[in-house]
Amino acid sequence: MAGTASTASRTSAMAEQRLDDEIEQITHVLQEVGPTSRDRLEQAVGGRSGGPGRFRRALRESVRESRTKGLANGSYAPTDGPGRPDGAPGAPRDER
């Protein structure tokens, strides 16, 4: 049975990595283009090809991690939240 647990752990880790990659892709698109409607964002990251609910989950996690923020009009925008890497496009620069 030890082999079964290992396979489940590996599968779970791979799924988490895919989710992280999808969140990063969403963040990158928003940093490049700025505020974007949900539909255009989904199209830009190829959200329909990932399977049912995958884009929705990645977008929800992106907001939860403060990588993106939802706007009142149903669009999404990048944030300067803690998940944003230093030196990312649009990040404040220290030009001393």
C-alpha positions as CSV (number, residue, x, y, z in Angstrom):
1,M,0.0,0.0,0.0
2,A,3.0,2.4,0.4
3,G,3.2,2.7,-3.4
4,T,-0.4,3.9,-3.5
5,A,0.2,6.7,-1.0
6,S,3.3,7.9,-2.9
7,T,1.3,8.1,-6.2
8,A,-1.4,10.1,-4.6
9,S,1.1,12.5,-3.1
10,R,2.9,12.9,-6.4
11,T,-0.4,13.5,-8.2
12,S,-1.5,16.0,-5.6
13,A,1.9,17.8,-5.9
14,M,1.6,18.0,-9.7
15,A,-2.0,19.4,-9.4
16,E,-0.8,22.1,-7.0
17,Q,2.1,22.9,-9.3
18,R,-0.4,23.3,-12.2
19,L,-2.5,25.6,-10.1
20,D,0.5,27.7,-9.2
21,D,1.4,27.9,-12.8
22,E,-2.1,29.0,-13.8
23,I,-2.1,31.7,-11.0
24,E,1.2,33.0,-12.3
25,Q,-0.1,33.1,-15.8
26,I,-3.1,35.1,-14.7
27,T,-0.9,37.5,-12.7
28,H,1.4,38.0,-15.6
29,V,-1.4,38.8,-18.1
30,L,-2.9,41.4,-15.7
31,Q,0.5,43.0,-15.1
32,E,1.1,43.3,-18.8
33,V,-2.4,44.5,-19.9
34,G,-3.8,46.1,-16.7
35,P,-7.5,45.8,-15.7
36,T,-9.2,43.2,-17.8
37,S,-12.7,41.7,-18.0
38,R,-13.0,38.1,-16.7
39,D,-13.9,36.8,-20.2
40,R,-10.9,38.5,-21.8
41,L,-8.6,37.2,-19.1
42,E,-9.9,33.7,-19.5
43,Q,-9.3,33.9,-23.2
44,A,-5.8,35.3,-22.7
45,V,-4.7,32.5,-20.5
46,G,-6.5,29.7,-22.4
47,G,-8.8,29.1,-19.5
48,R,-11.4,27.1,-21.4
49,S,-8.8,24.5,-22.4
50,G,-7.8,23.6,-18.8
51,G,-11.1,21.8,-18.0
52,P,-14.2,22.6,-16.1
53,G,-13.7,25.0,-13.2
54,R,-9.9,25.2,-13.5
55,F,-9.8,28.8,-14.6
56,R,-12.4,29.8,-11.9
57,R,-10.3,28.1,-9.2
58,A,-7.0,29.7,-10.3
59,L,-8.6,33.1,-10.5
60,R,-10.2,32.7,-7.0
61,E,-6.9,31.6,-5.6
62,S,-5.1,34.5,-7.3
63,V,-7.5,36.9,-5.5
64,R,-7.2,35.0,-2.2
65,E,-3.4,35.3,-2.4
66,S,-3.6,39.0,-3.2
67,R,-2.0,38.6,-6.6
68,T,-5.1,40.1,-8.3
69,K,-8.1,42.0,-7.2
70,G,-11.7,42.0,-8.4
71,L,-13.1,45.3,-9.5
72,A,-16.8,46.4,-9.2
73,N,-17.5,46.0,-12.9
74,G,-16.5,42.3,-12.9
75,S,-13.0,43.0,-14.2
76,Y,-9.8,42.0,-12.5
77,A,-6.6,44.0,-12.0
78,P,-3.1,43.3,-10.7
79,T,-2.2,44.2,-7.1
80,D,0.9,45.1,-5.3
81,G,0.1,42.4,-2.8
82,P,2.5,40.2,-1.0
83,G,2.5,37.5,-3.7
84,R,3.9,39.8,-6.3
85,P,7.6,39.3,-7.0
86,D,10.0,42.2,-6.7
87,G,10.8,43.8,-10.0
88,A,7.6,42.7,-11.6
89,P,6.3,45.0,-14.3
90,G,4.4,47.8,-12.7
91,A,6.0,47.3,-9.3
92,P,7.3,50.5,-7.6
93,R,11.0,50.9,-8.1
94,D,13.6,52.2,-5.7
95,E,15.6,54.5,-8.0
96,R,18.2,55.8,-5.5
